């Protein structure tokens, strides 16, 4: 096979590479290529079932390409690996992500696949930025996860964070720094001596306030996070469960909003982050639902040990929002022993979602799913999927 070929880019792969079909019929993955491009590309990897290539020339540019890239580092010698869709119009990015979600879930035959929920803002949405630090320089790791790309600005960040990044110089031994911003608190960073232990976030109907520890997990795009909260509350209103079991419950926000929404609801949350669990109890007290919301610091696989005696699986909705790595097999095994009537699975990794649904599919069917674009310009997106127990 020739090493340099003219290739027509027909799709986006999960991860953001453009794809083309080689003359012998196998798929070739090409970074920075956009569907509709005609390119001269050099084959760099040629395996039995796939190949990889790099663009040497864009002969015909796709109409999906933006007039200006959102990220100037995409064309650097060592490009930032995050903003894989920075060079295309937003409609193309959203369409690609929707197709990827449908691809990952197609074997489960969801009864309903909802239209994607777009982020109102494609830039300036991130309320949290994490930088690696090395020898007094802060930045993002390159695709090799080793090389440091110096960064003092990021178009995805809130304006106040961008300003703080531009003024920041880490100490020589600094390894990592996190910038967080809220409307109530402004910008803080984790290595500052004056940084508060907690920030005040506004989530859900009428912008209700919650405390969240500065270094703990929290959603980065509040406009989409509020839509996610609304959809969780929609399931609470629709199914009227007696119990909500929340795994990876963080600072307790979903459980507390659900308890406020349904006065008869009792909630149990399990979260490994001990400080987040402590603050969840504070949040529950502040919202007047401490008698119906209990939070425990433990591995999610231990959730059954925390449940109230007499709790009925038939009257229980289980809500799970695991990290990008998905749920451990031990967690899924415990869920299958308990067998709640319904599961709402919030995922930021569709590949791991598919893996977990494989393990659950013998007892549950996928009723509906929806994409919420929590992370515009990047390969990542959030989804919310409803599973119901098979009869």
VOKELO-363387 format. One record per residue (C-alpha): residue in three letters; x, y, z. Coordinates in steps of 0.1 Angstrom, whole numbers, plus 2048, in hexadecimal, padded with zeros to 3 digits. Example, Ala and Ser with C-alpha at 12.3 -4.5 7.8 and 13.67 -1.06 7.14 Angstrom:
BEGIN
ALA87B7D384E
SER8897F5847
This chain:
BEGIN
UNK800800800
UNK80C8237F8
UNK818837816
UNK80785880B
UNK7E38567FF
UNK7C786E7F5
UNK7AB86780E
UNK787874813
UNK77E878838
UNK75C86983E
UNK75786B863
UNK763873886
UNK76E85689C
UNK7698578C2
UNK78786B8CE
UNK7848858B2
UNK79A876896
UNK78C878873
UNK788856862
UNK78C84B83E
UNK78982A82C
UNK7A981D81C
UNK7A880C7FA
UNK7A97E980A
UNK78B7F281F
UNK7997F8842
UNK794817857
UNK7AF83185A
UNK7B084A877
UNK7BD86C870
UNK7C288788B
UNK7B68AB882
UNK7A289E864
UNK77D8A9860
UNK76189684E
UNK7608A582B
UNK7858AB828
UNK79989D80B
UNK7BC899817
UNK7DE88B80E
UNK7E887682C
UNK806862835
UNK800840844
UNK81383D865
UNK80481D874
UNK7F780085F
UNK7E77E4873
UNK7D17C7868
UNK7B07D7870
UNK7B87FD870
UNK7D2817867
UNK7DC839873
UNK7E885685E
UNK7F287B860
UNK7E7897849
UNK8018A4831
UNK7E98BA81D
UNK7C58C481E
UNK7BC8C37FA
UNK7978CD7FF
UNK78B8DB81F
UNK76B8CF82F
UNK74E8E7832
UNK74B8DC856
UNK76C8ED85F
UNK76A90D873
UNK77992D864
UNK78F92F884
UNK79A91589D
UNK78E9198C1
UNK7B090C8CD
UNK7D091B8BE
UNK7E58FF8CC
UNK7D48E58B5
UNK7ED8EF89A
UNK80B8F08B1
UNK8298D98AD
UNK81C8C78CC
UNK7F68CC8CA
UNK7E08CD8E8
UNK7CD8AC8E7
UNK7AD8B88F8
UNK79A8CD8DF
UNK7958B48C3
UNK7778C68B4
UNK7868E98B6
UNK7888EC890
UNK7648E3887
UNK7428F488B
UNK72F8EA8AA
UNK7138D8897
UNK72D8C0889
UNK73B8B98AB
UNK7198B38BA
UNK70F89C89E
UNK72F8888A1
UNK72A8838C6
UNK7068798C2
UNK71085F8A8
UNK72B8528C0
UNK71284E8DD
UNK6FA83B8C5
UNK7178258B9
UNK72181B8DD
UNK6FD8148E7
UNK6EF8048C7
UNK6F27E08D3
UNK6DB7E98F1
UNK6C07F68DA
UNK6B48148EF
UNK68F81A8EC
UNK69583F8E9
UNK6B58538E0
UNK6AE8778E7
UNK6BD8948D3
UNK6DE8A18E1
UNK6DD8BE8F9
UNK6F78D88ED
UNK70C8EE904
UNK6FF912903
UNK72491C902
UNK73F90B8EE
UNK75B91F8FF
UNK75F930920
UNK74A915931
UNK763903948
UNK76190C96C
UNK77F8F5974
UNK7A18F2963
UNK7BC8DA96E
UNK7E08E0964
UNK7FF8CA968
UNK81E8DC974
UNK8438D596E
UNK8628E9976
UNK84E90997C
UNK83990595D
UNK8138FD95B
UNK8008EE93E
UNK7EF8D092F
UNK7FE8AE928
UNK8038A5904
UNK7F48868F3
UNK812871901
UNK80687B924
UNK82A88592C
UNK8338A4919
UNK8278C4929
UNK8188DF912
UNK81C901923
UNK7F9911927
UNK7F0933935
UNK7CE936924
UNK7B291F919
UNK793929905
UNK77E90F916
UNK78291F939
UNK76D939949
UNK77A95C943
UNK786960968
UNK799940967
UNK7AA94A946
UNK7B596A957
UNK7C2957975
UNK7D593E95F
UNK7E695A94D
UNK7F496796E
UNK7FE94697D
UNK821939981
UNK825918995
UNK8419119AD
UNK85E8FC9A2
UNK8518DD9B4
UNK82C8E29AC
UNK81D8C399A
UNK7F88CD995
UNK7E08E999A
UNK7BA8EC996
UNK7A890D98F
UNK78490F999
UNK76B92A994
UNK7479319A1
UNK73295099E
UNK7309529C4
UNK75694D9CB
UNK7699589AC
UNK7899469A3
UNK79D9319BB
UNK7B99189B6
UNK7C28FA9CB
UNK7E79049D2
UNK7DE9279E0
UNK7E292AA06
UNK7C293FA08
UNK7AD9279F4
UNK78C91FA05
UNK7848FAA0E
UNK7628FC9FC
UNK7529109E0
UNK72E9199DB
UNK71E90A9BC
UNK6FB9119AE
UNK6E98F399F
UNK6C68E8995
UNK6A58FB997
UNK6A891F9A1
UNK6CD91C9A4
UNK6CD90C9C7
UNK6EF90F9D9
UNK7058F29E4
UNK7288F09F4
UNK7428DC9E1
UNK7668D69ED
UNK77F8E99D7
UNK7928CB9CC
UNK7748B39C9
UNK7638A99A8
UNK7498C099A
UNK73A8C5978
UNK74E8DE962
UNK7328EC94D
UNK7168FA962
UNK6FC900946
UNK6FE8DB93D
UNK7018D0961
UNK6E08E1969
UNK6CF8CF94B
UNK6DD8AE959
UNK6CE8B697B
UNK6AD8BE96B
UNK6AC89C959
UNK6B488A979
UNK69889C98A
UNK68289496C
UNK68786E974
UNK67F874999
UNK65E885990
UNK65686B975
UNK65C84C98A
UNK6558599AE
UNK66D8409BE
UNK66D83A9E4
UNK6938389E5
UNK6B08479D1
UNK6D28359D4
UNK6ED84C9C6
UNK71083D9BE
UNK72D8559BA
UNK71886F9CB
UNK73288B9D0
UNK7258A79E5
UNK7018999E4
UNK6F28B19CB
UNK6DD8999B7
UNK6CF8889D6
UNK6C78A89E7
UNK6B68B79C9
UNK6A28979C5
UNK6978979EA
UNK68C8BB9E6
UNK6798B29C7
UNK6678949D7
UNK65F8999FC
UNK65A873A02
UNK67B8699F3
UNK69785AA08
UNK6BB85B9FA
UNK6DB848A00
UNK6FB8559F1
UNK71D8439EF
UNK73D8569E6
UNK76284E9EC
UNK76C8739F1
UNK769877A17
UNK76989DA16
UNK74E89E9FB
UNK739886A11
UNK73D89DA2F
UNK7328BBA1A
UNK7158A7A0C
UNK7078A4A30
UNK70C8CAA34
UNK6F98D0A14
UNK6DD8B9A1E
UNK6D98CBA3F
UNK6DA8EDA2E
UNK6BE8E1A16
UNK6A98D3A32
UNK6AA8AFA26
UNK6C48A0A3D
UNK6AA888A4C
UNK6A4879A29
UNK6C887AA1A
UNK6E4865A28
UNK707865A19
UNK72384CA1F
UNK74884DA18
UNK75082CA08
UNK75781A9E8
UNK7388189D1
UNK7397F29D3
UNK7307F49F8
UNK70F8069F1
UNK6F87E99FC
UNK7077E9A1F
UNK6FC80DA23
UNK6D7809A19
UNK6BB80CA32
UNK6AB7ECA3E
UNK68C7E3A2A
UNK6957F8A0C
UNK6827EA9EE
UNK6957E69CD
UNK6747E89BB
UNK66F80C9C9
UNK6938179C3
UNK6A382B9A8
UNK6C98289A7
UNK6DD84599A
UNK701840991
UNK71A85B984
UNK73C849983
UNK75D858977
UNK768854953
UNK77583195A
UNK751825961
UNK74580E97D
UNK75C7F298B
UNK74F7CF985
UNK74A7CC9AB
UNK7327E99AA
UNK71E7DA98E
UNK71D7B99A0
UNK70E7CA9BF
UNK6F47DC9A9
UNK6EA7BA99A
UNK6E67AB9BC
UNK6D07C89C7
UNK6BD7CC9A6
UNK6AC7EE9A9
UNK68E7F4993
UNK6A080F97F
UNK6C381C97A
UNK6CC83F96E
UNK6F083D961
UNK70285F95C
UNK722859947
UNK73E86E93A
UNK74D850927
UNK73783F90D
UNK750823909
UNK74F81A92E
UNK72A81F92E
UNK727804913
UNK73E7ED927
UNK7287F1946
UNK7077ED934
UNK7157CC926
UNK7177BF94A
UNK6F47CD953
UNK6E27C3934
UNK6D87A193F
UNK6C17B095A
UNK6BB7D394C
UNK6B17E292A
UNK6BA80591F
UNK69A81A91E
UNK6A883B912
UNK6C884F90F
UNK6D3873908
UNK6F3885902
UNK6FB8A6914
UNK7198B8907
UNK72B8C0927
UNK74D8C4916
UNK74B8D78F5
UNK7698D68DE
UNK7768B68EF
UNK7718928E8
UNK75D88E908
UNK73789190E
UNK71E88892A
UNK701871925
UNK6E486693B
UNK6D5844936
UNK6B6834945
UNK6B680E94C
UNK6987FA957
UNK6977D8965
UNK68D7BC94E
UNK66C7AB957
